[in-house]
Amino acid sequence: MPDGFGKYDVYAVAGSVYCHKDSNVLRNKLGIRDGAMLRRIEADISAARQTELVENPVSGRFTPSHLCNIHRRLLGDVYPFAGHFRREDIAKGETRFLGFNQIGEKLTSLLSGLRAEHYLAGGDRTQFIKRSAYYMAELNYIHPFREGNGRATREFMRLLFLRNGYKVDWSAVPVDELLQTMVESVYETARLEDVLNPCLQKDE
């Protein structure tokens, strides 16, 4: 079943190359042209893939390719663009995400920084949450994919948390609160730190 996180529509800034002509429905492998139906089926399929990833995660070294492979696993059954960086500028409400022509460079730089920080190993819980919020917020701002960024980011972060001995339970906070916090994280991360705190528990 859908996890409820995909409520907010993302709009192309200047007309989407990913949609059927004269439509806001994304081109998809299922041949669906009804937007509501596509959202339901996509959510069900990606939720099933998320469940599978708990037992069979995408291995990698927290690189851009690792993130792309996660996205492909989540949405590859639905979209031909799964696992590929978007090729258009997009916005959500008043938030305009990073320009598409900067995604590769920015993401590489960000994740090189994560590697330089030894994937956040060695710090106390407060510092770990602070830096986790930073990387999660930056991934949100980069928004590398045309659809499914939140799901790919949460899975990427889940693996980072596990590497550091933490389990994450996103249901520890209301869905709407997490969504609003992610919107705000583009500008500041203090609230995201507060939201992450109850979601993370040491993996005994």
Secondary structure, 3 states (H helix, E strand, C coil): CCCCCCCCCCEECCCCCCECCCCCCECCCCCCCCHHHHHHHHHHHHHHHHHHHHHCCCCCCCCHHHHHHHHHHHHCCCCCCCCCCCCCCEEECCEECCCHHHHHHHHHHHHHHHHHCHHHCCCCHHHHHHHHHHHHHHHHHHCCCCCCHHHHHHHHHHHHHHHCCEEECHHHCCHHHHHHHHHHHCCCCHHHHHHHHHHEEECC
